[in-house]
Amino acid sequence: EAQVTQNPRYLITVTGKKLTVTCSQNMNHEYMSWYRQDPGLGLRQIYYSMNVEVTDKGDVPEGYKVSRKEKRNFPLILESPSPNQTSLYFCASSLSSFDEQYFGPGTRLTVT
Amino acid sequence: GIQVEQSPPDLILQEGANSTLRCNFSDSVNNLQWFHQNPWGQLINLFYIPSGTKQNGRLSATTVATERYSLLYISSSQTTDSGVYFCAPHDYKLSFGAGTTVTVRA
């Protein structure tokens, strides 16, 4: 089944403890991106990747890192999480930046 | 980036009713997607529609790119249609509107 998977789905952590949210797609898509969703602010793009080893900042990249070493995986790294990074995170992928994007199930992160 | 306005912000429907959701966007776009976010938070693709009209069951969408708007029609609404509907025009990335929250009452 064609899909985007994210892990973990739910995470409660403490300020400053490094964490990684994994994202994987099995559709051979070149374009992948991360979004966060916050009440009243909608979905905003954090980082995107046009292809392996090519990543760039989205609208709200501060406090996040990404890497794209393989086509299928695009992990999101929070090196020192803070409470303002409490949010619902989505990974998405598509053939290219202009093609239909498919979203993962979301990761609900709480930083205390 | 592209500015996106969705209306109405909230919509309460009786089961079986029809409705129209509107999405206005500020710039020319390559494409546009409609999503449904269900009560569990999952984003479900509804339509990928740069222009013209598409139909999928009780849902249909129309995009008039030259006039910078898109419409989503829900016919014979069901309680499972409840949730938030987002439109997201593409230029080089998706730009999301604030969404329309739809509540369908039995």
Interface residues (C-beta under 8 A of the other chain):
Chain A: S33 G40 G42 L43 R44 Q45 Y48 G58 D59 L88 F90 A92 S97 F98 D99 E100 Q101 Y102 F103 P105 G106 R108
Chain B: G1 N30 N31 Q33 F35 G41 Q42 L43 N45 Y48 F86 A88 H90 Y92 K93 L94 F96 G97 A98 G99
